[in-house]
């Protein structure tokens, strides 16, 4: 007995389960085709079914555009450095000294778990290493939201998640979008979706200065 076709169908179903937008588009296309076939014998029902399918196609297109606009970016990662200087708080500012590697590193608490993060202004979203996401008990969304993320080492699969709380210096970000990608190794990155929440941020000489809208009490990290 040839079991290749059932196996291929199982693989296809598994793949589509991880690509809800593609599944929506294919499902809507199928409904549209069925509606077209019904237009002859049952004009009213066929038109209704085809209309539902067309709405599904439009929804899939709009969701794809929205996701592309929010997530499309290039990532440039560096290896973590040992012995980097901890950030400090001066007045309403959190100040981060440049590390010897030329990057800005932040020691942050993510859901209460301490980790080092590279500040990358070229990254649209904050990125987490799988080990960090596991330690911080970040659960994947009930509806898988998987994307292809570009890094310096090529394109890697990633999953969109939500961080309950990310805290460093006098800054706290809650309900923050982030991506988790096995291809990143143990690297964590703070992206523009966090920096854009601040009142302002700037670089002066070899110091990154972050100014939150609502400075929070400083906790040791």
C-alpha positions, 0 to 999 in steps of 0.5 A: 500500500502506498502511504506517501500521499497520506504522509504528505497530507499530514505534513501539509496540515502540520505546516498550515497549522503554523502558518495561519495567514496562508491557511486562511488564504487557501481556505478563502480561495477554496470557498470562492471556487466552490461559490463559483461552481454553485453560481449556476445551479444555485445563483443566490447561494453561490453568490453568497458563498463566493462573497464570503470567500472573497472577504476571507481573501481580503482579510488574509491580504490585509493581515499579511500587509500589516504583519509585513509592515511591522516585522520586516527588518534586518537584524545585525547581532553580535556576541555577548561580552563578558564584564560589560559595565552595568547601566546607571540611572541619573535623574529621569535618564537611564544611561548605558556606556558603550561596551568594548565591542562598540555595542550597547548592552543592557542588563534587564529583568524579563518576567523576573529573569535577569538576562543581557540584551544587545540594543539594536536600532536596526531591529524592529522587534525585541528578540529573545533566545529560546533559553531566555523565553523558557526561563521567563516562562513565556508561552507561545500564542494559542494561535501560532504566529510564525515569521521568517526573520532575517539575521546576519547569518541568513533567514531563520524561523521565529515565533511572535510572542508577548512579554509580560514585563521587561525592566531595566534602570528606571524603564518598564515595558509591559505587553511587549511584542518579541520574537523567539528564534532557535537560530539566534543561539543565546542572543537577546536583543532590544529592538525599536518597538521598545525604544519607540515607547520612550519619551526619547533616546539618544547617543552622546559620545559613548553613552546611550541615554534613554528617557522614559515617559514615566520613570519607574522606581529603580530595582537592582537587576 
